[in-house]
Amino acid sequence: MTRSTVSSCHSLKIIPLSRVSRFARIKSRVVMLILGSEDDAVAVPGSVKVSTTSDNGIIKKKITFERSDVSDSTADALEGYKVSRLIATYVDESGKRRVAGSPDWPLSLDYSIGDGVFSVTLQGEDTAPDAFLMD
């Protein structure tokens, strides 16, 4: 019996820009100071998908995931994110913490309900790929 390792993005966190006190991008890395803590996206394991496309120097980013806790309180939280400018952090396929979005290029959130889950999409544009988060 052969064994294979499957790697995917995980540990998705959502950060409203109102909580970001300091944000600095230095080449391929980001340093940021957050007031309070990041919000766990509570994504269904294996549902986080990160994709990027490039068009004339602008990189379009899209992060999709599912949440299984369909309730009014979750819908209220998602509605709050929907009207906010956001940054997201996640662990990529190689185990590195990455940052999507920035104060100058924030992400927006949209969601729908179907098949007993919230299908959530974070998307935005930037001039550089997702940066590595410095600890």
Secondary structure, 3 states (H helix, E strand, C coil): CCCCCCCCCEEEEEEEHHHEEEEEEECCEEEEEECCCCEECCCCCCCCEEEEEEECCEEEEEEEEEECCCCHHHHHHHHHHHCCCEEEEEECCCCCEEEECCCCCCEEEEEEEECCEEEEEEEEEECCCCEEECC
